[in-house]
Amino acid sequence: MNKTVRRSPPQRRREQPLFVRRAQQAVQRVARKLRAEHRRLNMPLLVWKNGRMIKLRP
């Protein structure tokens, strides 16, 4: 029995202001550097998940 799934048409994303895009890029760049530093120093990365602090091994 074939069921067809109805999907809503894709919504167009509004163009974000320049300062928002730059802030998002800066956060991504800092996160990437932080992960690389923790990996290089063999330190666990602490993240918040499901209301708890979890150590992620490098």
DRENTORKOL-3810 file (N, C-alpha, C; in nm, 4 decimals):
REM DRENTORKOL-3810
@n.u->0.0820; n.v->-0.1168; n.w->0.0000; ca.u->0.0000; ca.v->0.0000; ca.w->0.0000; c.u->0.0872; c.v->0.1243; c.w->0.0000
@n.u->0.0760; n.v->0.2037; n.w->-0.1036; ca.u->0.1549; ca.v->0.3254; ca.w->-0.1153; c.u->0.0870; c.v->0.4406; c.w->-0.0454
@n.u->0.1607; n.v->0.5028; n.w->0.0426; ca.u->0.1085; ca.v->0.6220; ca.w->0.1079; c.u->0.1877; c.v->0.7409; c.w->0.0571
@n.u->0.1170; n.v->0.8396; n.w->0.0100; ca.u->0.1865; ca.v->0.9596; ca.w->-0.0337; c.u->0.1904; c.v->1.0579; c.w->0.0825
@n.u->0.3032; n.v->1.1177; n.w->0.0979; ca.u->0.3218; ca.v->1.2129; ca.w->0.2066; c.u->0.3071; c.v->1.3524; c.w->0.1498
@n.u->0.2210; n.v->1.4283; n.w->0.2110; ca.u->0.2029; ca.v->1.5656; ca.w->0.1662; c.u->0.3038; c.v->1.6536; c.w->0.2372
@n.u->0.3776; n.v->1.7250; n.w->0.1589; ca.u->0.4767; ca.v->1.8155; ca.w->0.2148; c.u->0.4388; c.v->1.9582; c.w->0.1822
@n.u->0.4647; n.v->2.0431; n.w->0.2772; ca.u->0.4370; ca.v->2.1843; ca.w->0.2513; c.u->0.5437; c.v->2.2383; c.w->0.1572
@n.u->0.5108; n.v->2.3370; n.w->0.0793; ca.u->0.6099; ca.v->2.3920; ca.w->-0.0130; c.u->0.7247; c.v->2.4556; c.w->0.0661
@n.u->0.8443; n.v->2.4494; n.w->0.0117; ca.u->0.9583; ca.v->2.5049; ca.w->0.0851; c.u->0.9405; c.v->2.6549; c.w->0.1069
@n.u->0.9738; n.v->2.6987; n.w->0.2271; ca.u->0.9611; ca.v->2.8398; ca.w->0.2585; c.u->1.0927; c.v->2.9101; c.w->0.2290
@n.u->1.0817; n.v->3.0277; n.w->0.1790; ca.u->1.2009; ca.v->3.1055; ca.w->0.1497; c.u->1.2557; c.v->3.1636; c.w->0.2784
@n.u->1.3849; n.v->3.1533; n.w->0.2945; ca.u->1.4485; ca.v->3.2121; ca.w->0.4118; c.u->1.4656; c.v->3.3612; c.w->0.3895
@n.u->1.4368; n.v->3.4344; n.w->0.4947; ca.u->1.4594; ca.v->3.5780; ca.w->0.4845; c.u->1.6084; c.v->3.6057; c.w->0.4930
@n.u->1.6513; n.v->3.7028; n.w->0.4215; ca.u->1.7918; ca.v->3.7424; ca.w->0.4246; c.u->1.8226; c.v->3.8007; c.w->0.5618
@n.u->1.9278; n.v->3.7504; n.w->0.6238; ca.u->1.9648; ca.v->3.7974; ca.w->0.7560; c.u->2.0540; c.v->3.9197; c.w->0.7433
@n.u->2.0478; n.v->4.0076; n.w->0.8434; ca.u->2.1362; ca.v->4.1243; ca.w->0.8406; c.u->2.2829; c.v->4.0804; c.w->0.8441
@n.u->2.3675; n.v->4.1660; n.w->0.7946; ca.u->2.5096; ca.v->4.1357; ca.w->0.7851; c.u->2.5706; c.v->4.1062; c.w->0.9218
@n.u->2.5342; n.v->4.1834; n.w->1.0250; ca.u->2.5944; ca.v->4.1622; ca.w->1.1563; c.u->2.5558; c.v->4.0266; c.w->1.2149
@n.u->2.4379; n.v->3.9752; n.w->1.1815; ca.u->2.3955; ca.v->3.8440; ca.w->1.2305; c.u->2.4780; c.v->3.7350; c.w->1.1642
@n.u->2.4983; n.v->3.7455; n.w->1.0343; ca.u->2.5801; ca.v->3.6466; ca.w->0.9634; c.u->2.7229; c.v->3.6466; c.w->1.0146
@n.u->2.7777; n.v->3.7650; n.w->1.0382; ca.u->2.9148; ca.v->3.7744; ca.w->1.0889; c.u->2.9262; c.v->3.7173; c.w->1.2296
@n.u->2.8257; n.v->3.7399; n.w->1.3120; ca.u->2.8270; ca.v->3.6852; ca.w->1.4477; c.u->2.8200; c.v->3.5328; c.w->1.4438
@n.u->2.7369; n.v->3.4775; n.w->1.3565; ca.u->2.7264; ca.v->3.3320; ca.w->1.3442; c.u->2.8579; c.v->3.2724; c.w->1.2946
@n.u->2.9219; n.v->3.3380; n.w->1.2006; ca.u->3.0506; ca.v->3.2904; ca.w->1.1501; c.u->3.1561; c.v->3.2950; c.w->1.2597
@n.u->3.1537; n.v->3.4004; n.w->1.3423; ca.u->3.2509; ca.v->3.4127; ca.w->1.4508; c.u->3.2317; c.v->3.3014; c.w->1.5537
@n.u->3.1072; n.v->3.2704; n.w->1.5866; ca.u->3.0794; ca.v->3.1631; ca.w->1.6834; c.u->3.1263; c.v->3.0289; c.w->1.6277
@n.u->3.1009; n.v->3.0037; n.w->1.5009; ca.u->3.1446; ca.v->2.8784; ca.w->1.4391; c.u->3.2965; c.v->2.8678; c.w->1.4372
@n.u->3.3635; n.v->2.9803; n.w->1.4092; ca.u->3.5092; ca.v->2.9805; ca.w->1.4050; c.u->3.5679; c.v->2.9529; c.w->1.5434
@n.u->3.5112; n.v->3.0140; n.w->1.6467; ca.u->3.5588; ca.v->2.9921; ca.w->1.7832; c.u->3.5353; c.v->2.8472; c.w->1.8254
@n.u->3.4200; n.v->2.7921; n.w->1.7925; ca.u->3.3894; ca.v->2.6534; ca.w->1.8293; c.u->3.4854; c.v->2.5568; c.w->1.7610
@n.u->3.5162; n.v->2.5824; n.w->1.6339; ca.u->3.6090; ca.v->2.4969; ca.w->1.5606; c.u->3.7475; c.v->2.5006; c.w->1.6240
@n.u->3.7942; n.v->2.6209; n.w->1.6615; ca.u->3.9261; ca.v->2.6347; ca.w->1.7249; c.u->3.9281; c.v->2.5690; c.w->1.8623
@n.u->3.8183; n.v->2.5814; n.w->1.9358; ca.u->3.8104; ca.v->2.5207; ca.w->2.0684; c.u->3.8177; c.v->2.3683; c.w->2.0600
@n.u->3.7438; n.v->2.3099; n.w->1.9649; ca.u->3.7490; ca.v->2.1644; ca.w->1.9484; c.u->3.8889; c.v->2.1186; c.w->1.9095
@n.u->3.9548; n.v->2.1941; n.w->1.8218; ca.u->4.0903; ca.v->2.1575; ca.w->1.7788; c.u->4.1882; c.v->2.1658; c.w->1.8959
@n.u->4.1751; n.v->2.2683; n.w->1.9790; ca.u->4.2646; ca.v->2.2832; ca.w->2.0938; c.u->4.2452; c.v->2.1697; c.w->2.1938
@n.u->4.1212; n.v->2.1346; n.w->2.2218; ca.u->4.0942; ca.v->2.0249; ca.w->2.3158; c.u->4.1461; c.v->1.8923; c.w->2.2602
@n.u->4.1337; n.v->1.8732; n.w->2.1306; ca.u->4.1846; ca.v->1.7517; ca.w->2.0684; c.u->4.3376; c.v->1.7472; c.w->2.0781
@n.u->4.4011; n.v->1.8619; n.w->2.0523; ca.u->4.5475; ca.v->1.8689; ca.w->2.0543; c.u->4.6019; c.v->1.8448; c.w->2.1954
@n.u->4.5327; n.v->1.8966; n.w->2.2972; ca.u->4.5776; ca.v->1.8810; ca.w->2.4354; c.u->4.5243; c.v->1.7545; c.w->2.5017
@n.u->4.4466; n.v->1.6766; n.w->2.4278; ca.u->4.3871; ca.v->1.5518; ca.w->2.4770; c.u->4.3018; c.v->1.5761; c.w->2.6020
@n.u->4.2217; n.v->1.6810; n.w->2.5963; ca.u->4.1327; ca.v->1.7168; ca.w->2.7070; c.u->3.9886; c.v->1.6862; c.w->2.6665
@n.u->3.9043; n.v->1.6467; n.w->2.7623; ca.u->3.7643; ca.v->1.6248; ca.w->2.7285; c.u->3.6935; c.v->1.7574; c.w->2.7034
@n.u->3.5965; n.v->1.7546; n.w->2.6158; ca.u->3.5159; ca.v->1.8717; ca.w->2.5856; c.u->3.3877; c.v->1.8600; c.w->2.6667
@n.u->3.3560; n.v->1.9610; n.w->2.7459; ca.u->3.2362; ca.v->1.9587; ca.w->2.8291; c.u->3.1207; c.v->2.0207; c.w->2.7517
@n.u->3.0100; n.v->1.9469; n.w->2.7418; ca.u->2.8917; ca.v->1.9967; ca.w->2.6721; c.u->2.7693; c.v->1.9756; c.w->2.7603
@n.u->2.6677; n.v->2.0542; n.w->2.7363; ca.u->2.5426; ca.v->2.0443; ca.w->2.8095; c.u->2.4459; c.v->1.9656; c.w->2.7231
@n.u->2.3975; n.v->1.8509; n.w->2.7730; ca.u->2.3079; ca.v->1.7664; ca.w->2.6945; c.u->2.2031; c.v->1.7059; c.w->2.7868
@n.u->2.0767; n.v->1.7194; n.w->2.7506; ca.u->1.9653; ca.v->1.6647; ca.w->2.8273; c.u->1.9691; c.v->1.7079; c.w->2.9738
@n.u->2.0057; n.v->1.8332; n.w->2.9974; ca.u->2.0062; ca.v->1.8857; ca.w->3.1328; c.u->2.1231; c.v->1.8413; c.w->3.2175
@n.u->2.2234; n.v->1.7829; n.w->3.1561; ca.u->2.3411; ca.v->1.7357; ca.w->3.2300; c.u->2.4681; c.v->1.7766; c.w->3.1587
@n.u->2.5743; n.v->1.7871; n.w->3.2366; ca.u->2.7054; ca.v->1.8164; ca.w->3.1803; c.u->2.7708; c.v->1.6836; c.w->3.1430
@n.u->2.8186; n.v->1.6743; n.w->3.0192; ca.u->2.8776; ca.v->1.5507; ca.w->2.9692; c.u->3.0182; c.v->1.5792; c.w->2.9184
@n.u->3.1115; n.v->1.4887; n.w->2.9501; ca.u->3.2479; ca.v->1.4996; ca.w->2.8993; c.u->3.2583; c.v->1.4186; c.w->2.7704
@n.u->3.2990; n.v->1.4841; n.w->2.6635; ca.u->3.3219; ca.v->1.4152; ca.w->2.5363; c.u->3.4719; c.v->1.3958; c.w->2.5211
@n.u->3.5113; n.v->1.2732; n.w->2.5016; ca.u->3.6535; ca.v->1.2432; ca.w->2.4840; c.u->3.6983; c.v->1.2878; c.w->2.3461
@n.u->3.8223; n.v->1.3356; n.w->2.3347; ca.u->3.8721; ca.v->1.3800; ca.w->2.2027; c.u->3.8940; c.v->1.2636; c.w->2.1074
END
